[in-house]
C-alpha cells in the first residue's frame, strides 16, 4: 500500500510540474528531464509513468478536464430551478445566473490552479488533441447549452441569438485567461463583474435582469481575492 501511495504521489508531482512548465514555457520548449527535475524524481521514474511528453500532456489535460467538469457540474447543481431543468425565475436568476457564476469559478480556477490553466494552454500547443479533448471546445459547448436553456426560459432579449451570445462569452472568458497569464488583474472578480454589468443589460429581458448578480452569487474559494458585496444589474436607461 505504501508503495502504491508513493507511486500516486510521484505521478501527481509529475503532472503538476509538467503543468507549471507547459503553462510558463510552452509544450514544445519543455523537456522531460526538466519536468522530472522540477518534480524531484528521476528520469527513470518519469518514464515508468509516462512513455512520452505527449502522454504526460494528455495526463495534464485529463486532470484539467476534471476540474472544468467540476466547475460546470457545480454550476448546474447550484443553479436552483435552472440546474434541475425546470425553468428559471427572477429570484434565482435561472440559467443566466448559472452562466455568470460558472464564469467566475472558471476565472478563479485559471488564476489559482496551474493544471486548469495548462489544460487551456494545451489547446494552442502542437500536441495532437481531438476536438472533443479541447477544453476551449468543451467550455464553448457548455456555454452554448446554458444560453439555449436561458432562451427556453424566456430570459434572453428577443433579438439575442443564444449562439451569438455564447461566442461573446467564450471569447471574453478565454481572452481574459490568455491576458491573465501576463497580468492577473484580467482574472480578477472585479474585471469579470464589470464585463457582466456591461453585457447582461443587452442579453437579458428586463424581468430576468432584476434577478441577476453580475459579481456571482458565491464567495470565492480560499485564496481568492476579497470581493465586494454582490452587484445586481440594472437595465440601461431608455432601453
N, C-alpha and C positions, 0 to 999 in steps of 0.2 A: 504493500500500500504506500509506504514512504517513497519507494522508487517511482511509483505511478504519479504521486503528487509532485515529485521533483520534475518529472517529465512534463507535466502540465504547466508548472511554473516556468520551465525553460521555454516551452513553446509560446506561452503568453508573453514572455520577455522578448522573444524574437519578433513577434507580431508588433508589439508596441514600439520596439526600436526601429523596425522597418517603417512603421507608420510615421514616426518622427522624422526619419531621414528622407523618406519619399516626399513628405509634405514640405520639408525645408529645401531639399536639393533637387528633387525630381527623380522619377523612377530610373531613367536611363543613366544618370550620373552615379547613383549609389551602387557600391559593390557589396557582395555578400560578406567579404571579410570585414568591411566597415560596420555592417549590421551586427555581425557576431561580436565584434569588439565592443560595440556600444551596449549590447545585451549582457556582456560579461561571460560569454560562453565560447567554446572552441568552434573552429570551422567544422570539425567532425560532428559536433552536436547539432550544428545548424543543418548539415546535410542529412543527418538522421531524421530530422523532422520535415525538411523541405528539400525536394530534389533540385529545385532551380529558383531563381529570383522570381520568375513568373508564378511559381507555386506559392511562394511567400506573399506575393502581391495579391493572389487570389484569396489567401487566408485573411489578409488585411481587409480586402473588400467584403468578405463574408462577415467579419466582425463589425464592420461599419454598417452593412446592410441590416444586421440585427439591431443596431442602435437606431437606425432610421425606422425600422418596423415598430420599435418600441415607442418612438415619438408619434407615429401615425395611429397606432393602436390605442395609446393612452389618450390621444386627442379625441378619438371616437368615444372612448369609454367615459370621458369627462364632458361629453357634449350634450348631456341631458337628452331631450327627446330626439334631437338630431342624431346623436350617437346610436340610438336604437332604431333609426329609420322611420320614426313616427311623425316627422314634420317638426319644424322648429316653432318658436314663439318669440314675441318681443322680449319676454323676460329672460330667456336663456340665450338669445342671440342666434339660435339654430345653427345651421351648417356654416354660415359665415363666421360665427364666433369660434367654431371648431377650427376653421382655417386660420384665423388670426392667432389663436392660442398655439397651434402647431408651428406656425412660422416663428413665433417667439421661442418655442422649445428648440427648433432647428438651429436658430442663430446662437442660442446658449450653447448648444452642443458643438457647433463649429468653433466657438470661441474657446471652450474648455476641454474638448475631447479630441485629442490628436488623431485617434483612429477614425472617428467620423469625418474629420477634415480630410484625412488622407484618402478615405474612400471616395469622396467627391473629387479630389485632385486626380485620382487614378482614371477618371473619366476622360482626362486630356492626355493621358500617357500613351506610349506606343504599345503597352501590353495589350494583347488581344482580348477584348471583352465583348460578349454578346450584348445585343441591345437590352435584353431583359436583365442583364447584370450591371447595367449602368445606373448608378444611384440618381443621377440627374433625371434620367428617363423614368425611374420609379417614382421620384418625387413629383414630376410633371403629371404622371398618370394619376397619382393620388389627388393632387390639387384639382385636376380636371373633374374627377369623380365628386369631390366635395362641392365644387361650384355647380355641377349639374344638379346635385341634391338641393342646393340653395335655390336654383331656378325652379325646381319642382315645389319647393316650399312657398314660392312667390316672393322671395326675399330680394331677388335681383331686379334692378330697374328695367323697365320694358324694353329699352333699346340696348341692353347689355347682353352680349353673347357670352355664355359660360366659357367657351374656348378662348375668346379674345381676353377675357378676364384672367384665365389661367396662364396665358402667355405673359401677361403683365406681372403677375405674382411670381411666377417661376423666374422670369428674367431678373426681377428685383432681388429675390432672395438668393439666387445663385450669384448674382453680381455682388451683393453685399458680402457673400462668402469669399469671393475672389479678392475683393478690395480689402477685406479684413485680414488677409494674410500679411499685409503690409501696415495696416492701421486698424487696431482693434476697435476703434470707435465705430467703424462701419457695422460691427456685430453687436453694438450696444442695444439695450432695450429702448432707450430714448430715440435712437435713429429709426428703428423699426416702427415705433409708435407714431412718429411723425409721418412716416410713409403711409401707414394705415389711416391716419387722420386726414390725409390728403386724398387717398383713393376711395375710402368707403362711402363718402357722400356721392361719389359718381357711380359706384356699383350698386348700392342698396336702395330699396324703396324707403320712403320717409318713415313708414311704420317700422320696418326692420331696423333702421338706423338707430332708433331710440333704445334698442336693447344691446347695442354693440359697444364693446370696450376695446379701444384701439391698443391699449397697453397690455391686453391679455388679462384673463381672469385669475391666473395663478401667479403666486410669488415665484421668483427664480429659485433654483435649487441652491444648495450650499455652495458658496464660492462665486455665485453670480453677483452682478453689481446690485447695489441697493437701488430700488426703483421707487418712483413717486407713486402716489395713490392712483388707482385705476382711472384711466381717462376715457370718458364716454365721448362719442362723436355726435356732433350736431350737424343738421342739414345746412347747406350753403344758403345764404340769403338770396332770395329771388329764384331759387331752384324750383 
